[in-house]
Amino acid sequence: MTNQALIDALREAEAVQFGEFELSHGGTSEYYVDKYLFETDPDCLETIAEAFAERVDADDKLGGVALGGVPLAAATSVAAGVPYVIARKQRKEYGTGNLIEGRLAEGEEVVVLEDIVTTGTSLVDAIEALREAGATVNRALVVVDREEGGRENVEDAGVEMESLVTASELLADRN
């Protein structure tokens, strides 16, 4: 799948918006990629899942970072025929109280999926939680790398990060 097909899918879902936006880390941006628009659009979600599925092996397990990585992991799980787990941001105070939901065996290789990486904090937190639960994490796949230091932070955690598209590619032909 080409980057342009992914860029087109994000734009068709109207997920790329321009204006003045506050980001989760407190900074501001002239553009915003709305994960809720691209993750709830079935055509865009299918395009992303197929692109992720091309990048995973049959013996991989996926890890979806709550909240945005969960629909990506679920859709990719179906497209690739591989299982997934969910990495919560915090433990539930009821039920099992798990930080990682789903079946995870000690030493199991997990490829973590995330929607958008800016600073990489959420992704690194999920990687650490998965490792604490016994997973081996060496790879992360993300939809959009905003190219604002996230890749470096993820790589500092010892994980190779691959993005389907970068901010530079997404904004290259902006008029």
C-alpha positions in Angstrom: 0.0 0.0 0.0 1.3 3.4 -0.9 1.6 6.4 1.4 -0.6 8.4 -0.9 -3.4 5.8 -0.5 -3.2 6.3 3.3 -3.0 10.1 3.0 -6.0 10.0 0.7 -7.9 7.8 3.2 -7.1 10.2 6.1 -8.3 13.2 4.0 -11.4 11.5 2.8 -12.3 10.8 6.4 -11.8 14.5 7.0 -9.3 13.7 9.7 -6.8 16.3 8.7 -7.9 19.7 9.9 -6.3 23.1 9.8 -6.6 26.0 12.4 -5.3 26.5 15.9 -5.3 23.4 18.0 -4.1 22.5 21.5 -2.3 19.2 21.7 -2.4 16.7 24.6 1.2 17.6 25.6 0.2 21.2 26.0 1.7 22.6 22.8 -0.3 24.1 19.9 -0.4 23.3 16.2 -1.7 24.7 13.0 -3.0 21.3 12.0 -4.7 18.4 13.8 -5.2 14.8 12.8 -8.4 13.7 14.4 -8.0 10.0 15.3 -11.7 9.7 16.2 -12.6 10.6 12.6 -10.2 8.2 11.0 -10.8 5.4 13.4 -14.6 5.5 13.2 -14.7 5.7 9.4 -14.9 2.1 8.2 -13.1 2.7 4.9 -10.2 4.6 6.5 -10.0 2.1 9.4 -9.9 -0.8 6.9 -7.1 0.9 4.9 -5.0 1.4 8.0 -5.6 -2.1 9.2 -4.6 -3.5 5.8 -1.4 -1.4 5.9 -0.6 -2.6 9.4 -1.4 -6.2 8.5 1.2 -6.0 5.7 3.8 -5.2 8.4 3.1 -7.9 10.9 4.1 -11.6 10.9 1.7 -14.5 11.5 3.3 -15.3 14.9 3.1 -11.6 16.1 0.7 -10.5 18.8 -0.6 -6.9 18.6 -0.8 -4.5 21.5 -3.3 -1.6 21.2 -2.6 1.5 23.3 -5.8 2.6 25.0 -7.8 4.4 23.7 -6.8 5.2 20.2 -4.8 2.1 19.5 -7.6 -0.3 20.4 -9.7 0.0 17.3 -6.5 -0.2 15.2 -5.4 -3.4 17.0 -8.9 -4.9 16.7 -9.2 -4.2 13.0 -5.6 -5.2 12.3 -6.1 -8.4 14.3 -9.0 -9.4 12.0 -7.1 -8.3 8.8 -3.9 -10.2 9.8 -5.5 -13.1 11.7 -3.4 -12.4 14.8 -4.5 -11.9 18.4 -4.1 -8.7 20.4 -4.0 -7.3 23.9 -4.9 -3.9 25.2 -2.5 -1.7 27.2 -4.5 0.5 29.6 -3.3 3.9 30.7 -4.2 2.9 34.3 -5.5 0.0 36.3 -9.2 -0.5 36.7 -10.3 -0.3 40.3 -12.7 -3.1 39.8 -12.9 -6.5 38.2 -9.4 -8.0 37.5 -7.6 -4.7 37.9 -5.4 -5.6 35.0 -3.2 -3.0 33.2 -2.9 -5.4 30.2 -6.2 -6.9 29.0 -6.2 -10.1 27.0 -4.0 -13.2 27.0 -0.3 -12.5 27.2 2.4 -15.2 27.8 5.7 -14.5 29.4 8.3 -13.5 26.7 5.7 -13.2 24.0 6.6 -10.8 21.2 4.2 -7.9 20.9 4.0 -5.2 18.1 2.5 -2.1 19.6 0.0 -0.1 17.5 -0.7 3.6 18.1 -2.7 6.2 16.3 -0.6 9.4 16.4 2.8 10.0 17.9 3.9 13.5 19.0 6.1 13.2 22.0 5.7 9.4 22.2 4.9 9.5 26.0 1.7 7.3 25.7 3.4 4.8 23.5 6.5 4.5 25.8 4.2 4.1 28.8 2.4 1.3 27.0 5.7 -0.3 26.0 6.8 -0.2 29.6 3.5 -1.7 30.9 3.7 -4.5 28.3 7.3 -5.3 29.3 6.4 -5.3 33.0 3.6 -7.8 32.2 6.3 -10.1 30.6 6.0 -9.1 26.9 9.0 -8.6 24.6 8.5 -5.3 22.7 10.9 -4.4 19.9 8.5 -2.8 17.3 5.8 -0.2 17.2 3.6 0.8 14.3 1.9 4.1 14.2 -0.5 5.8 11.8 1.0 9.3 11.9 4.3 10.5 13.2 4.0 14.2 13.9 7.8 14.4 13.8 8.1 16.3 17.1 10.5 14.0 19.0 8.3 11.0 19.5 10.3 8.7 17.3 13.5 9.5 19.2 11.7 8.9 22.6 10.4 5.5 21.4 13.7 4.5 20.0 15.4 5.5 23.4 13.1 2.9 24.9 14.7 0.3 22.6 11.8 0.0 20.2 11.9 0.5 16.4 9.0 2.7 15.4 7.5 2.7 11.9 4.9 5.2 10.8 2.5 4.7 7.9 2.8 8.4 7.2 4.7 11.4 8.6 3.5 14.9 9.2 5.8 16.1 6.4 4.2 13.6 3.9 0.7 14.5 5.1 1.2 18.2 4.7 3.5 18.2 1.6 0.9 19.5 -0.8 -1.0 21.8 1.5 -2.2 24.8 -0.4 
